[in-house]
């Protein structure tokens, strides 16, 4: 998998990747319900601070967002 720096993506593409991640993962954000816009903002913030990263899988030609803490260091 290849890490994709978020500054290499245009805003529409980045938002589409984040939206796809949120809807696919059915991510829970705690006791209260969050709007899609709030969830997008939270994930975007995690990407900007480096807490999460976007990885591109060449064989499937798909992107995933994962917490940086889950990456294996070689």
C-alpha positions as CSV (number, residue, x, y, z in Angstrom):
1,X,0.0,0.0,0.0
2,X,1.1,3.5,-0.8
3,X,0.5,6.4,1.6
4,X,-1.1,9.4,-0.2
5,X,-0.3,12.8,1.3
6,X,-3.5,14.8,1.6
7,X,-1.9,17.9,0.1
8,X,-1.6,15.9,-3.2
9,X,-5.4,15.6,-3.5
10,X,-7.8,18.2,-4.6
11,X,-10.5,19.1,-2.0
12,X,-13.3,17.3,-3.9
13,X,-11.3,14.1,-4.1
14,X,-10.3,14.3,-0.5
15,X,-13.9,14.9,0.6
16,X,-15.1,11.9,-1.6
17,X,-12.5,9.6,0.0
18,X,-13.5,10.7,3.5
19,X,-17.3,10.4,2.7
20,X,-16.8,6.9,1.3
21,X,-14.8,5.9,4.4
22,X,-17.4,7.2,6.8
23,X,-20.3,5.5,5.0
24,X,-18.5,2.3,4.5
25,X,-17.2,2.0,8.1
26,X,-20.4,3.2,9.7
27,X,-18.1,5.0,12.1
28,X,-19.5,5.6,15.6
29,X,-18.4,8.8,17.2
30,X,-19.7,8.4,20.8
31,X,-22.9,9.0,22.6
32,X,-24.3,11.7,20.4
33,X,-25.2,11.7,16.7
34,X,-23.0,13.7,14.4
35,X,-23.9,15.0,11.0
36,X,-22.0,13.9,7.9
37,X,-20.4,17.3,7.8
38,X,-19.2,17.0,11.4
39,X,-17.8,13.5,10.7
40,X,-16.0,14.8,7.6
41,X,-14.5,17.6,9.6
42,X,-13.3,15.2,12.3
43,X,-11.7,12.8,9.9
44,X,-10.1,15.6,7.9
45,X,-8.6,17.0,11.1
46,X,-7.2,13.6,11.9
47,X,-5.6,13.4,8.5
48,X,-4.2,17.0,8.8
49,X,-2.6,16.3,12.1
50,X,-1.2,12.9,11.0
51,X,-3.3,10.8,13.4
52,X,-4.8,9.1,10.3
53,X,-3.5,8.4,6.8
54,X,-4.9,7.6,3.4
55,X,-3.5,4.4,1.8
56,X,-3.9,3.4,-1.8
57,X,-4.1,-0.3,-2.6
58,X,-2.8,-0.8,-6.2
59,X,-4.3,-4.3,-6.8
60,X,-7.8,-3.1,-5.9
61,X,-7.3,0.5,-6.9
62,X,-9.0,1.7,-3.7
63,X,-8.2,4.0,-0.8
64,X,-8.6,3.3,2.9
65,X,-8.1,5.6,5.8
66,X,-6.4,4.1,8.8
67,X,-5.1,5.4,12.1
68,X,-1.4,6.0,11.9
69,X,-1.0,3.9,15.1
70,X,-2.2,0.8,13.1
71,X,0.6,1.1,10.5
72,X,3.4,-1.5,10.9
73,X,6.8,0.0,11.0
74,X,9.4,-2.0,9.0
